[in-house]
Structures are given as C-alpha cells and as structure tokens.
Amino acid sequence: MLKNYFTIALNNLIKNKLYSFINIAGLAIGLAACIVIALYVSDQYSYDKQWKNSDRMYRVNTSVELPGREPIRAAFAPLLAMPALEEYFKDKIEQSARTFVYPMMIIDTGTTSFKERKVNVDPSFIEMFQLKVLAGSLEDTFTNITNIALSEKIASHHFGNQYPIGKVITIGSGSFKADCKVTAVFRIPGNTVLDDIPLLGLLDDTMLTSVQRMWGSINTGTYFKLKKGIDIETLKSLTPALIDRNFDISGFMTDPGLKASDILSLDFQKLETAHLDSPWDTFRAGGNKAVVMSFAGISLLVLLIGCINFTILTTAKATQRAREVAMRKVAGAKRKQLFIQFIGESTFIVFLSMILSLGVVELMLPVFETIVGKSFSLDYTSPSTFLPLLTLLLIVGISGGLYPAFVLSSFRPGDTLKANQSKETRGSISLRQLLVIFQFSVSIILIISTGVIYIQTKYSINRDPGYNKDNLIVINKLAGNEKFIGKIDLLKQELLNLVDISDVSVSEYQPGQQGETAMPYTLPGHPETTYLEVRTFIDWDYFKTYQIPIIAGRDFSIDRDITEPQWNIRAASSDRNESKELFERNTIINESAVREFGFTDAKDAVGKVLNSNVNGNGFNINISYTIIGVVADNHMFSISAPPRAEVYLINPSAANVMTVRFKGPTKEILTQVKSTWKDVTGDEEISYVFVDQLLAEEFQQEQTEMKVFISFSLLAIIIACMGLYGSASFIVDRRTKEIGLRKVMGAKVKNIVSLLLWQFSKPVLLANIIAWPVAIFVMQYWLDRFTYQFNSLLMIPICLVSGLIALAIAWFTVAGNTTRVAKSRPIKALRYE
C-alpha cells in the first residue's frame, strides 16, 4: 500500500510539473530562510552558556546617577567592589574573579613589534571560566606578575606554528617597560561577553595607582558565582548599605544629605543574559533581543508563506483529483486511508523541499554571514542539527497538508461521479483568497519596514553632528607608544606642511568613542552643590579642526592657555605623602554644560569660574577653571544620543588620537599622510579611520537590520509571486471557455486582461488595507529607539509606494499568462474540455 501511495504521489508531481516546482521551490526557500535564521538565533542565545554552572554566574554592572541627569552605565565595577562584596556576602558568594584591562601596550618579541591590550585577572578567573589551554600552563602564569599568557590568535600571528612557551617578550607603555615570560597559549571557547583577551597576566592590586583603586574609578570587569539555593534578590536589597559603608564621597561631593548609594549603584546581571539588551554594555556591540526575535518571526513568516503556497495550489488542484478520490472510495477506501495518503504526499513534498533547502542554505550562508558579520556552521551529522530538521520536516509536512487532506478526503463519490465536471467548493475559493491576502499583507509589511529602516538609517547618518564630519582622518592608538610620544608635535607640524592639509589637532577620544571620564565641579559661593561633568582632553586646535563654532567668548590659544597639571602622575607617586596644591587654568564648555551649571546663557557663562577638587589616598588637587568660551552642542560622543554636557581641558599629553582635516582627493591625501607618518615614526604601523566611516559604523546594527529586511522581503515576495502565478494559471485555465465566449461576443484582449487583472488586484488591495496600519504601528515602535527620528508623516507615502510595488509585482506575475490565454483563438477555447 505504501508503494502504491508513493507511486501516486510521484505521478502527480510529474503530471503537474509547474505546480510541483512552485510547491517544492517555495517551501525550499522558506525552509532555507528558517534554517539560516535559526542558526543566527541559536548563536545569539548561546553566549556564556558554555561555562560550568553558568546559570549561577553574574556580572557586576555599575550605574552613576546624578539628580536631573541621565544615568551613566557601565559593564564594569570599581576595583574594590568585589573584595567588599565577598566580605559582605561571604555566605552567599561561592567564587569570584576580576579582569582589569590595560590600554594599548607595545609588545616587542625580539623580531617584531606590535600594539595590543593586556588583561590582568585574578587567579580564580581560570576556575570560573574554563579557557582552553593549547600549550603551557595557565596556573604557572599566576605564580609571578612577570609571567604572561598569549591568546591563540596572537601566538599564531606573531610566532607562527611554534608556541613560544618560555620565550621572553618585552611589554611597555610610556616610560614603563617589563620583560615577561610566556607560560601558556589559550583560547576562549564559545561565544562570550568577556573582553577579548590577547595577553593575560596576574592582577595585583598593589601595582595599580591610587586613582585606579578609588571607588569612583569604574574600571574592572567583575564576576561572581552564587552558592546553590541563593536568590540574587537578597544581595540586591543589601547592596546600597555596602556602598555607603565603603564609598566616601565627601572628597568630591559636598551636597548635604547625599549618600554614596544615591549616586552609585551596583547591579547583578546573570551572565547568560548579558549579551542581549544590556544597557550597561556601552563599550561593546551587544545583541538586540527584539531584533533577534524579529528575524526569527520574519523567517517563520517566509516559511508560512511557502506553506500557504502549498495549501493554495493543493486545494486548487484538488478538484482535478475529485474523480480519483471518488473511484478510490467506491473501491472501498476509507476516509482515514485517504487522509493518511494525502498527509504522506504532503510530507514527501516537504522532504524534497528540505533536500533542496539544504543546498539553498549553503548558497545563502556566505551572503548572510557577510551581512551580520558572523560565521556559522551547520554540522549535518550532529543530533543538534538533524533532529531539529526532522522535527521541522514533520511539522511543516503535517501542518501544510492538513487542510488539503481534509478537503480531498471529504469528496462524496455520488456528487462527484454524476457531475459533468469537477466543481470547486465556495470554501476552497474563499480560503485561497484569504491566504493570498495574508501572503501579500506580510510582503507589504516587510516592504514598508525596509523603506522605514532605510530612510531612518540614512537620516541618522546624514544628520548634522554639530561639526564638519567631511574630509577628516583620525590617526588613533597613539597612547602608550613610548617611541611616538615625543614625536607628536613633529608629526603635527610635518602634516601641516602638506599643501592639502589645513588643520591638525590631538585629543583624548575620537568621534563615537565612549569616553565617560567625569570630574566634580562647584561654583564659587555654592560648595554645597557638586556638578559631576564629563571632561575631555584636547589641544589648542581641536575646535578649529572639527569646525565646531564658538558661540561666545574665545577659542583656546597656545599663547594664553597652559596645559592641565599632571595630577594623575602626582597621585601615582604620592600614595603615602599628603599633597595639597592649587592650580588655575582656563576651560571651554558647551551649551549643555551652560544649562547644567545654571548660567543664564552662553555669554553669561564666559568669565565664570568652576572649582574642581580631586583627592584620594595621599593627594589633594584643587583647580580653579575660568570659562573663556562656549561652543555649540555637538554629537562627538554619539550622533544618536542627545548632546551631553562637556568641559574641555587643554592636555595634549593625554593624546590618543590625531585628527587631520584635508582637501583634495582622498586617495592622494591618504598616501601623503602615510608617507609623512613613516618619515616621522619609522616602522611604526599607522592606524587610521575616516570620521564619516565612524558615524556610519555607529548605525551598523540598523544597516544590518535593513539588509536582512531587504533580503527576506525579496524572499517573501518571490514565494508569494510563485504562488500567485500558480493560482493565476489554474484560474485562467478554468476560465478558458469563458474567455473564448467573451472574444466571440466581441471582447478585446485588453478588456479580458483588465478583467482578470482586476480579479487578482482585489486581494492585493485588501492586503494593503490590512498591512498599512500594522506596519505603521510596528515601525513606530522600532523608531522609538532613536532620539532623533525622521518625520513620521513620511510613512504615509512609504505605504503608498509599497502598496503600488506589491500591486505592480502582482500584475507582472499574472499578466503574461493572462495575455497569452486572452490572445488565443476562440475556437481553441470553445473546444476546451
């Protein structure tokens, strides 16, 4: 019997080649989309689940919040937070570990030199996080602060195939240099939110400066594992008291009645959830749970459209199998047997589609990997792969064939055999119309979404950032390079000597960099109110280079304004010797800072004084700043966020980036800059980026979403059109005699084509009515993530254009077949059937 069922199914597929192709190809594309997105979703939800007892592991995040200001969040904690937590919750915390990331250091292997970060960790780190050791011993790394472990990437790139265990390399930053012995080579397994660790060493608190050890310095990755049965909420409720006991804010916050826990708060986030939708991850590109689920939903919709095609075409062709069903029932077949047969045929078609879809997946994956910037692998021999594929096969096969099986097995032999021709039920026609409407509703929603994402992304990138972003090159990664520190002025002058270079400046951060260093300020006569504002170190030509307008007062001048006192150096060398000094300096603030400090306007702010006091273990630095100018607000920190209050200070020695404004052809300028760099620095590798590229990278996630939406919109439209074409072919074939009679009665080809096109236009027009409000609601929710949005009224023309596109696609899909039949000779139509 099974052989008979298989033979009938195969014969039907061969007999109806067009419908078979549309069914199999449509399902294959839908299944491929579903598989590809399933890989992406699985990857996004796999972060930090590879660690032992990962469900009990937490990360300590920090929020700093001042009255009337947005909180500053970071996925780090003060260095002293974890020892305090361990002491306070010693009966609740099973294990803990910290990571401290040093800035770029110069690594000299003896044969090559390169820049890289060094991450120092507690010895317990390798117990909490099971790094894969490829050579040597990580335990040996923590026996001495001069031992170091290398990541697999660093080891293979700079030492080739031979692991450099026992080799001595030199690391340096500024005037600091140290010889370190390589004791291990490791790899971090799986996906994780942990910082990339190129170089791994031992964290020794005593080697850090007093500033780095302050509670106000949020600089340490902090992780802990709860003991079994402990509820994390019990820790959260007691944390404010811990902060108040350990964090003394009297040195920089003089507001009466203000407690440390009012400013600083610690949050414990389950590590497994840290990748998706974490507001604390401002220094890494985390995932977006809503986007991940949206992609999953879209892939399911694409698959659903493929299943709808199957249902539409199967129910349409069911009338041509009515006599077969009737004869089988007369011969004794029961409805249950027929039902199983047709479900089996459906599953067989899905099986063929699944085989084809795997080929489509192999073609789609490289493109999808390029779009999302990640690599995926599909191991067909793994149970984690073929079991979900088998489940998907059964679900799609049964659900896709369920209604057709009910329809086909329900035909009554008497009614079917006494009829002159097969007749279609009104229910089948209505169902097909509803399914076509649903298909095009989904397609139109995807088209509208793509249009909205495209326009918003372009609007965001092209918004005025408050400075001239064009023709700017940023040379970055300058900090920590001892060979280069003394050559900054020389490089700047040599670049200015080039004809096509108009301005050069150095600064602490480049556009889009998440700098969050804040300093306390008070106004004379009001020591009770402390303003904690972000400070940015720049040089005298910063505003001129970026073309940020001065709206009141004057710009910095090298002849009139001196640099910041090097209090960081003083603090580092005076841990045990009390130091108290008073300095006077000039500063420039922006419009937001004018409002923060309570000045009437920009002109009112000029000439006012800001007092700053920084103290810690053994030092007390007082600086009096005179405001000499006010600049316009700008989006240097982030073009997608509101301008923040900024206090600009002269400190070229803190330079990490050099910004060059040029004119003329970009390629030629870049060649000149590289040549000048080489002449000044020798063999040092240059690292650079264009500012307009930095702004575009800020919206990389939105651009990725746009590309995915475009791709899946095209897939949805292709599958919907395939179904529409098959349905149109069936309907036109059934109306062949009607078309012949109309031509005999004098109807012209254009009249017949218009009549049929109108019939196929109605479900598309209804789909527009359904899709527009849904798309507007969904995309308005999506737009809420942006501080600055394009005019939402533009969504109306986007909907109109999307509807016209869907209508044009439908017309193009059915016009050819309709015109062909309409042009045929009436005698052929009248002889039909």
C-alpha positions in Angstrom: 0.0 0.0 0.0 2.8 2.4 0.8 4.4 1.7 -2.5 1.1 2.5 -4.2 0.8 5.8 -2.3 4.4 6.7 -3.3 3.7 5.9 -6.9 0.5 8.0 -7.0 2.4 10.9 -5.3 5.3 10.7 -7.8 2.9 10.5 -10.8 1.0 13.6 -9.6 4.3 15.5 -9.2 5.4 14.6 -12.7 2.0 15.2 -14.2 1.7 18.7 -12.7 5.2 20.0 -13.2 4.5 23.7 -12.8 2.6 23.2 -9.5 5.2 20.8 -8.3 8.0 23.2 -9.0 6.2 26.1 -7.3 5.4 24.0 -4.2 8.9 22.5 -3.8 10.8 25.6 -4.6 8.6 27.9 -2.5 8.9 25.5 0.5 12.7 25.1 -0.1 13.2 28.9 0.1 11.1 29.2 3.2 12.8 26.3 4.9 16.3 27.7 4.0 15.4 31.1 5.4 14.1 29.4 8.6 17.3 27.3 9.0 19.6 30.3 8.4 17.8 32.4 10.9 17.7 29.5 13.4 21.5 29.4 13.2 21.6 33.1 14.0 19.1 32.9 16.8 20.9 29.9 18.3 24.2 31.8 18.1 22.8 34.9 19.8 21.3 32.8 22.7 24.5 30.7 23.2 26.5 33.4 24.9 28.2 32.3 28.1 26.3 29.1 28.4 29.5 27.0 28.0 30.8 27.7 31.5 30.2 25.3 34.4 27.2 26.3 36.5 26.7 29.3 34.1 23.1 29.7 35.5 24.6 30.8 38.8 27.2 33.2 37.3 26.6 37.0 37.5 28.3 40.2 36.2 28.5 43.3 38.4 27.4 46.4 36.5 27.6 50.0 37.7 25.3 53.0 37.3 26.2 56.5 38.2 23.2 58.8 38.5 23.1 62.5 39.5 19.8 64.4 40.1 18.3 65.7 36.9 20.7 63.7 34.6 20.5 60.5 32.6 22.4 57.7 34.4 25.8 56.7 33.2 26.0 52.9 32.9 29.0 50.6 32.5 29.5 46.9 32.5 32.4 47.4 34.9 32.7 48.0 38.7 35.2 49.7 41.0 38.3 47.6 41.6 37.4 47.4 45.3 33.8 46.3 44.8 34.5 42.6 44.6 36.5 42.3 47.8 33.8 44.3 49.6 31.1 42.0 48.1 32.9 38.9 49.1 33.3 40.1 52.7 29.7 41.4 52.9 28.1 38.3 51.3 30.7 35.6 52.3 27.9 33.1 53.0 26.3 33.7 49.6 29.1 34.0 47.0 30.9 30.8 46.1 33.5 32.2 43.7 34.5 35.5 42.1 37.0 36.9 39.6 38.0 40.3 38.2 39.5 41.5 35.0 41.5 44.7 34.6 42.2 45.9 31.0 45.3 48.0 30.4 45.3 50.3 27.4 47.3 49.6 24.2 50.9 48.5 25.1 53.9 48.0 22.8 54.8 44.3 22.6 58.4 43.5 21.4 59.0 39.9 20.6 62.6 40.5 19.6 61.8 40.1 15.9 58.5 42.0 15.6 56.8 44.8 17.5 53.0 45.4 17.8 50.4 47.1 19.9 47.9 45.1 22.0 45.9 45.2 25.2 46.9 43.3 28.3 44.3 41.9 30.6 45.2 41.1 34.2 42.9 38.8 36.1 42.6 37.1 39.5 43.9 33.5 39.7 40.3 32.3 40.3 39.4 33.5 36.8 40.6 30.3 35.1 38.5 28.3 37.6 35.3 30.2 36.8 36.0 30.4 33.1 37.4 27.2 31.6 39.8 28.6 29.0 41.1 26.0 26.6 44.9 25.7 27.1 46.7 24.9 23.9 50.2 24.9 25.3 51.9 25.5 28.7 50.1 26.1 31.9 47.8 28.9 33.0 48.5 28.0 36.6 52.1 28.9 36.0 51.0 32.3 34.7 49.7 33.3 38.1 52.8 32.4 40.0 54.5 35.7 39.1 53.5 39.1 37.8 56.1 38.9 35.1 54.6 35.8 33.5 52.2 36.2 30.6 49.8 34.0 28.6 49.0 34.6 24.9 45.8 34.1 23.0 45.9 31.6 20.1 45.4 34.4 17.7 48.4 36.4 19.0 50.6 33.4 19.2 49.9 32.1 15.7 50.1 35.6 14.1 53.4 36.6 15.7 55.2 33.3 16.4 53.9 31.1 13.6 53.3 27.4 14.2 55.7 27.1 17.2 54.1 28.0 20.5 56.5 30.4 22.3 56.4 28.8 25.7 59.4 30.0 27.8 60.1 32.9 25.4 60.8 36.3 26.9 58.9 39.3 25.4 59.0 43.0 26.4 55.9 44.9 27.1 55.8 48.7 27.5 53.6 51.7 27.9 55.1 55.2 28.1 58.2 55.1 30.3 57.2 51.7 31.7 58.9 48.5 30.4 59.0 45.0 31.6 60.3 41.6 30.4 57.7 38.9 30.6 58.0 35.1 30.2 55.4 33.3 28.0 53.9 30.5 30.1 50.8 29.5 28.2 48.8 29.8 24.9 45.0 29.7 25.3 41.7 30.0 23.5 38.4 31.4 24.9 35.8 28.7 23.9 32.4 29.7 22.5 30.6 33.0 22.5 31.1 35.3 25.5 30.7 38.8 26.6 34.1 38.7 28.3 36.6 41.2 26.9 38.8 40.0 24.2 42.0 38.8 26.0 45.0 39.0 23.7 47.5 39.0 26.6 46.7 37.5 30.0 48.5 38.3 33.3 48.1 38.3 37.0 46.1 41.1 38.6 48.0 42.6 41.6 46.1 45.5 43.3 49.3 46.9 44.7 50.7 47.5 41.2 47.8 49.9 40.4 47.7 53.6 41.2 45.7 55.1 44.0 43.4 56.6 41.4 42.7 53.3 39.8 41.9 51.8 43.3 39.4 54.5 44.1 35.7 53.6 44.4 35.0 56.4 42.0 37.1 54.6 39.3 34.8 52.2 37.4 37.4 50.2 35.6 37.2 46.5 36.4 35.2 43.6 34.9 33.7 41.8 38.0 32.1 38.4 38.0 30.9 36.0 40.7 29.1 32.7 41.2 26.3 32.3 43.7 26.1 29.4 46.0 23.3 26.9 45.3 19.9 27.9 46.5 20.7 31.6 47.0 18.4 34.2 45.5 20.1 37.1 43.8 17.5 39.5 45.0 18.7 39.0 48.6 22.0 40.5 47.5 20.5 43.4 45.6 18.5 44.7 48.5 21.5 44.9 50.8 24.0 46.4 48.3 23.1 50.1 49.0 24.3 49.7 52.6 27.5 48.1 51.4 28.2 51.1 49.1 27.5 53.6 51.8 29.9 51.8 54.2 32.8 51.6 51.7 32.5 54.6 49.4 33.3 58.0 50.9 32.0 60.8 48.6 32.9 63.7 50.9 36.1 64.3 49.0 34.3 65.4 45.8 30.5 65.7 46.6 29.7 68.3 49.2 25.9 68.2 48.9 24.4 67.7 52.4 22.4 64.6 52.9 23.7 62.9 49.7 24.7 59.3 50.3 27.1 57.3 48.1 24.3 54.9 47.2 22.3 57.8 45.9 25.0 58.3 43.2 26.5 54.9 42.6 24.6 51.6 42.4 25.7 48.1 41.6 23.5 45.7 39.6 23.9 42.0 39.4 23.2 40.7 35.9 23.0 37.0 35.0 25.9 36.4 32.7 23.9 34.3 30.3 21.6 37.3 29.6 24.3 39.9 29.3 24.7 39.7 25.5 21.1 40.6 24.6 19.6 44.0 25.5 22.1 45.0 28.2 22.0 48.8 28.8 25.4 48.6 30.6 27.4 47.4 27.6 28.4 50.8 26.2 31.8 49.6 25.1 30.9 46.6 23.1 28.3 45.9 20.4 25.9 43.6 22.2 22.9 41.9 20.6 19.3 43.2 20.5 16.7 40.7 21.7 13.9 42.4 19.8 15.9 42.3 16.6 16.8 38.6 17.1 13.1 37.7 17.7 12.1 39.9 14.8 14.4 38.0 12.5 13.1 34.7 13.8 9.5 35.9 13.3 10.3 37.0 9.7 11.9 33.7 8.8 8.8 31.9 10.2 6.6 34.2 8.1 8.6 33.4 5.0 8.2 29.7 5.8 4.5 30.2 6.4 4.1 31.9 3.0 5.7 28.8 1.4 3.3 26.6 3.3 0.4 28.8 2.2 1.5 28.4 -1.4 1.3 24.7 -0.9 -2.2 24.9 0.6 -3.4 27.3 -2.2 -2.1 25.2 -5.0 -3.1 21.8 -3.5 -6.7 22.9 -2.8 -6.9 24.5 -6.3 -5.8 21.2 -7.9 -8.0 19.2 -5.5 -10.9 19.5 -7.9 -8.9 17.7 -10.6 -8.4 14.7 -8.2 -12.0 14.5 -7.2 -12.8 11.6 -9.6 -9.7 9.8 -8.3 -10.9 10.1 -4.7 -14.4 9.1 -5.7 -13.2 6.0 -7.5 -11.0 5.0 -4.6 -13.9 5.4 -2.2 -16.1 3.3 -4.5 -13.4 0.7 -4.5 -13.6 0.6 -0.7 -11.0 3.1 0.5 -11.9 4.8 3.8 -11.5 8.4 4.5 -8.8 7.7 7.1 -6.7 5.9 4.5 -7.2 8.8 2.0 -6.3 11.3 4.7 -3.1 9.4 5.6 -2.2 9.2 1.9 -2.6 13.0 1.3 -0.7 13.8 4.5 2.0 11.4 3.3 2.1 13.2 -0.1 2.5 16.5 1.7 5.3 15.2 3.8 7.0 13.8 0.7 6.9 17.2 -1.0 8.3 18.8 2.2 11.0 16.2 2.2 12.0 17.0 -1.4 11.9 20.7 -0.4 14.1 20.0 2.7 16.7 18.4 0.5 16.7 21.3 -1.9 16.6 23.8 1.0 20.0 22.5 2.3 21.5 23.4 -1.0 19.9 26.8 -0.8 21.3 27.2 2.8 24.8 26.6 1.6 24.3 29.3 -1.0 22.7 31.7 1.4 25.0 31.3 4.4 28.1 33.1 2.9 25.9 36.1 2.0 24.1 36.1 5.4 27.5 35.9 7.2 28.7 38.9 5.3 25.5 40.9 6.3 25.6 40.1 10.0 29.4 39.9 10.4 29.5 36.4 11.9 30.4 32.9 10.8 28.1 30.0 11.2 28.5 26.2 10.6 25.9 23.5 10.0 27.0 20.0 11.0 24.5 17.7 9.3 25.8 14.7 11.3 25.2 16.2 14.7 21.9 15.3 16.5 21.5 19.0 17.3 21.2 19.6 13.6 19.3 16.7 12.1 16.8 16.3 14.9 15.5 19.9 14.6 15.5 19.4 10.8 13.4 16.2 11.2 11.1 18.0 13.6 10.7 20.8 11.1 10.0 18.4 8.3 7.2 16.7 10.2 5.6 19.9 11.5 5.7 21.6 8.1 4.6 18.4 6.3 1.7 17.7 8.5 0.5 21.3 9.0 1.0 22.2 5.4 -1.0 19.3 4.1 -3.7 19.2 6.9 -6.3 21.3 5.2 -5.8 19.8 1.7 -6.0 16.3 3.2 -9.4 17.2 4.8 -10.7 18.7 1.6 -9.6 15.9 -0.7 -10.7 13.1 1.6 -14.1 14.7 2.1 -15.4 14.5 -1.5 -18.6 12.5 -1.8 -18.4 9.8 -4.6 -22.1 10.3 -5.8 -21.9 14.0 -6.3 -18.5 13.8 -7.9 -19.3 10.9 -10.4 -22.6 12.3 -11.6 -21.2 15.7 -12.3 -20.1 16.5 -15.8 -17.0 18.3 -14.5 -15.2 18.8 -11.2 -16.7 21.6 -9.2 -14.9 23.7 -6.7 -16.5 24.5 -3.3 -17.0 28.1 -2.2 -15.0 27.3 0.9 -11.9 26.4 -1.1 -12.2 29.6 -3.2 -12.6 31.8 0.0 -9.7 30.1 1.7 -7.4 30.7 -1.3 -8.4 34.4 -1.4 -7.7 34.8 2.3 -4.3 33.1 2.0 -3.3 35.3 -0.9 -4.4 38.3 1.1 -2.3 37.1 4.0 0.7 36.5 1.8 0.7 40.0 0.3 0.0 41.6 3.7 3.2 40.1 5.0 5.1 41.1 1.9 3.8 44.7 2.0 4.6 44.9 5.8 8.2 43.8 5.0 8.5 46.3 2.1 7.3 49.2 4.3 9.6 48.1 7.1 12.6 48.0 4.8 11.7 51.5 3.5 11.3 52.9 7.0 14.6 51.4 8.2 16.4 52.7 5.1 15.2 56.2 5.5 15.8 56.4 9.2 19.3 55.0 8.9 20.2 57.5 6.1 18.6 60.3 8.2 20.6 59.3 11.2 23.9 59.1 9.3 23.4 62.3 7.4 22.2 64.4 10.5 24.3 67.4 11.4 26.6 66.1 14.2 27.5 69.6 15.3 30.8 69.6 13.5 32.0 69.2 9.9 32.5 65.4 9.5 33.7 65.5 5.9 37.4 65.3 4.9 38.6 64.2 8.4 41.1 61.4 9.0 41.7 60.2 12.6 45.0 58.6 13.4 44.3 56.5 16.5 46.0 54.2 19.0 48.7 56.8 19.9 48.6 56.4 23.7 51.2 54.1 25.3 53.7 54.3 22.5 57.0 55.5 24.1 58.7 55.8 20.7 55.9 58.1 19.4 55.1 60.3 22.5 58.0 62.7 21.8 57.2 62.9 18.1 53.5 64.1 18.3 54.4 67.8 17.8 56.8 66.9 15.0 54.2 64.8 13.2 51.6 67.5 13.6 54.0 70.1 12.1 55.0 67.9 9.2 51.4 67.2 8.3 50.6 70.9 8.4 53.4 71.5 5.9 51.5 69.5 3.3 49.6 71.7 0.9 46.3 69.8 1.1 46.3 69.6 5.0 44.5 72.6 6.5 44.3 71.7 10.2 45.6 69.1 12.7 44.8 68.5 16.3 45.2 65.9 19.0 42.6 64.7 21.6 41.8 62.0 24.1 38.9 60.4 22.1 37.8 60.0 18.5 34.2 60.7 17.4 31.9 57.9 18.6 34.3 56.7 21.3 32.6 56.0 24.6 34.7 58.3 26.8 33.0 58.8 30.2 35.6 60.4 32.4 33.8 62.7 34.8 35.2 65.4 37.2 33.5 67.1 40.1 32.9 70.9 39.8 31.4 73.5 42.2 30.6 77.2 41.7 32.2 79.8 43.9 29.9 80.6 46.8 28.0 77.3 46.4 30.2 74.5 47.6 27.1 72.6 48.7 26.2 71.7 45.1 28.6 69.5 43.1 28.3 69.0 39.4 29.8 65.8 38.1 30.5 66.6 34.4 32.3 64.8 31.6 35.7 66.3 30.8 37.5 65.9 27.5 41.2 66.5 27.0 42.1 68.3 23.8 44.7 70.6 22.3 44.6 74.2 21.1 43.4 73.4 17.5 40.6 71.0 18.3 37.6 73.2 17.7 39.3 74.7 14.6 40.0 71.3 13.1 36.5 69.9 13.7 35.0 73.3 12.8 32.8 73.4 16.0 31.5 77.0 16.2 32.4 79.2 19.2 29.1 80.9 20.1 30.5 83.0 23.0 33.9 84.1 24.2 37.1 82.8 22.5 38.9 79.7 21.5 41.9 78.2 23.2 45.2 79.9 22.3 48.7 78.4 22.7 50.0 81.8 23.8 47.4 82.4 26.5 46.2 79.0 27.8 48.5 76.5 29.5 48.0 72.7 29.9 46.5 70.7 32.7 48.6 69.9 35.7 49.6 66.3 35.5 47.8 65.3 38.7 47.5 61.7 37.6 51.2 61.4 37.7 51.4 63.2 41.0 48.7 61.0 42.5 50.5 57.8 41.4 53.7 58.9 43.1 52.3 60.3 46.3 50.3 57.5 47.8 51.8 58.0 51.2 52.8 61.7 51.1 50.0 64.1 51.7 49.9 66.6 48.8 47.7 69.7 48.5 48.2 72.1 45.6 46.1 74.8 43.9 46.2 75.5 40.2 44.5 78.0 37.9 43.5 77.1 34.4 41.1 78.1 31.6 38.4 75.9 30.1 35.7 75.9 27.4 32.3 74.4 27.9 29.4 73.6 25.6 25.8 74.7 25.6 24.5 71.7 27.5 27.1 72.5 30.3 25.8 76.1 30.4 22.4 74.8 31.2 23.8 72.2 33.7 25.7 74.8 35.7 22.6 77.1 35.7 24.0 80.0 33.8 21.6 82.3 32.0 23.1 81.9 28.5 26.4 81.4 26.8 27.5 85.0 27.2 26.7 84.8 30.9 28.9 81.8 31.3 32.0 83.4 29.9 34.2 84.7 32.7 32.6 82.5 35.4 34.8 80.2 37.5 34.5 76.4 38.1 36.3 74.9 41.1 37.4 71.3 40.9 38.8 69.2 43.8 40.2 65.7 43.4 41.5 63.8 46.3 42.3 60.3 47.2 44.9 58.2 49.1 47.6 60.8 49.8 46.8 63.6 47.4 44.5 66.6 47.1 44.4 68.6 43.9 42.4 71.9 43.6 42.0 73.6 40.3 40.2 76.8 39.5 38.9 76.9 35.9 37.9 80.2 34.2 35.4 79.7 31.4 36.9 81.6 28.4 34.4 80.3 25.8 31.3 78.4 25.0 31.0 76.1 21.9 27.9 74.8 20.2 26.5 71.4 21.3 27.8 68.5 19.2 27.3 64.8 18.9 31.0 63.9 19.2 30.2 61.2 21.8 27.3 59.6 19.8 25.2 61.0 16.9 22.2 59.0 18.1 22.2 60.4 21.6 21.4 63.9 22.8 24.5 66.2 23.3 25.9 65.8 26.8 27.5 68.5 29.0 31.2 68.8 28.2 34.1 70.5 29.9 37.1 70.8 27.5 40.6 71.0 29.0 44.0 71.5 27.4 46.1 68.4 27.8 47.9 67.3 24.6 50.0 64.8 26.7 46.8 62.7 27.1 46.5 62.4 23.3 45.3 59.1 21.9 44.2 60.3 18.5 45.3 62.9 16.0 42.7 64.4 13.6 43.7 65.7 10.2 41.4 67.9 8.1 42.3 67.7 4.4 41.1 68.9 1.0 41.5 67.3 -2.4 41.3 63.6 -3.5 41.1 61.2 -0.5 43.4 58.6 -2.0 46.2 61.1 -2.7 45.8 62.6 0.8 46.0 59.2 2.5 49.2 58.4 0.6 50.7 61.6 1.8 49.7 61.1 5.4 51.1 57.5 5.4 54.3 58.8 3.9 54.7 61.5 6.5 53.9 59.1 9.3 56.6 56.8 8.1 59.2 59.6 7.8 58.5 60.7 11.4 57.9 57.3 13.2 59.9 54.9 11.1 58.5 51.4 11.1 55.6 52.0 13.4 52.3 50.8 12.0 49.7 53.5 11.3 46.1 53.0 12.4 43.6 55.4 10.9 39.9 55.8 10.1 37.8 58.4 8.3 35.3 60.2 10.5 32.3 59.7 8.2 33.0 56.0 8.4 32.9 56.2 12.2 29.5 57.8 12.0 28.3 55.1 9.6 29.6 52.4 11.9 27.5 53.7 14.8 24.4 52.6 12.9 25.9 49.3 11.8 23.2 47.4 13.6 20.5 49.4 11.8 22.2 48.8 8.4 22.4 45.1 9.2 18.7 45.1 10.0 17.9 46.9 6.8 19.9 44.4 4.7 18.2 41.4 6.4 14.8 43.0 5.9 15.5 43.6 2.2 16.7 40.0 1.8 13.7 38.5 3.5 11.3 40.9 1.8 12.6 39.7 -1.5 12.2 36.1 -0.5 8.7 36.6 0.8 7.7 38.5 -2.4 9.3 35.8 -4.6 7.5 33.0 -2.8 4.2 34.9 -2.8 4.5 35.6 -6.6 5.2 32.0 -7.3 2.0 31.1 -5.5 0.1 33.8 -7.3 1.4 32.7 -10.6 0.4 29.1 -10.0 -3.0 30.2 -8.8 -3.4 32.5 -11.8 -2.5 29.7 -14.1 -5.1 27.5 -12.5 -7.9 30.1 -12.6 -7.1 31.2 -16.2 -7.2 27.5 -17.3 -10.6 27.1 -15.6 -11.9 30.2 -17.4 -10.6 29.3 -20.8 -14.1 28.6 -22.2 -15.4 31.9 -20.7 -12.6 33.8 -22.3 -13.4 32.2 -25.7 -17.1 33.1 -25.4 -16.2 36.7 -24.5 -14.0 37.0 -27.6 -16.8 35.6 -29.8 -19.1 38.3 -28.3 -16.6 41.0 -29.3 -14.4 41.5 -26.2 -10.9 42.7 -27.0 -7.7 41.3 -25.5 -7.2 44.4 -23.3 -10.7 44.1 -21.9 -10.2 40.4 -21.0 -6.7 41.1 -19.5 -8.1 44.1 -17.5 -10.9 41.9 -16.2 -8.6 39.2 -15.0 -6.0 41.6 -13.6 -8.7 43.3 -11.6 -9.7 40.0 -10.1 -6.1 39.4 -9.0 -5.7 43.0 -7.8 -8.6 42.9 -5.3 -6.7 40.6 -2.8 -3.6 42.8 -3.1 -5.6 45.9 -2.4 -7.2 44.3 0.6 -3.8 43.2 1.8 -2.7 46.9 1.6 -5.6 47.9 3.9 -4.5 45.3 6.4 -0.8 45.8 6.1 -0.5 49.6 6.4 -1.8 50.1 10.0 0.1 47.0 11.2 3.4 48.2 9.6 3.0 51.8 10.9 2.4 50.5 14.4 5.3 48.1 14.3 7.7 50.6 12.8 6.7 53.4 15.1 7.7 51.1 18.0 11.0 50.4 16.2 11.6 54.2 15.7 11.2 54.8 19.5 14.8 53.6 19.9 16.1 56.7 18.2 16.4 60.0 19.9 16.1 61.8 16.5 13.6 60.4 14.0 12.5 61.4 10.5 9.1 62.9 10.2 6.6 60.1 10.8 4.2 61.5 8.2 6.6 60.2 5.6 5.4 56.7 6.5 2.2 57.5 4.5 4.0 57.9 1.1 6.1 54.9 2.1 3.0 52.8 2.5 1.5 54.1 -0.8 4.7 53.3 -2.7 5.0 49.9 -1.0 1.4 49.1 -2.0 2.0 50.2 -5.6 5.1 48.0 -5.7 3.1 45.0 -4.4 0.4 45.7 -7.0 2.8 46.1 -9.8 4.5 42.8 -8.8 1.2 41.0 -8.8 0.3 42.4 -12.2 3.6 41.5 -13.7 3.3 38.0 -12.2 -0.1 37.2 -13.8 -0.1 39.5 -16.9 2.0 37.2 -19.1 -0.1 34.1 -18.6 -3.4 36.1 -18.8 -2.3 37.8 -22.0 -1.3 34.5 -23.6 -4.7 32.9 -23.0 -6.6 36.1 -24.0 -4.8 36.2 -27.3 -5.5 32.5 -28.1 -8.0 31.8 -30.9 -11.7 31.4 -29.7 -12.0 28.1 -31.4 -9.4 26.6 -29.1 -11.1 28.0 -26.0 -14.5 26.6 -27.1 -13.1 23.2 -27.7 -11.5 23.2 -24.2 -12.8 20.4 -22.0 
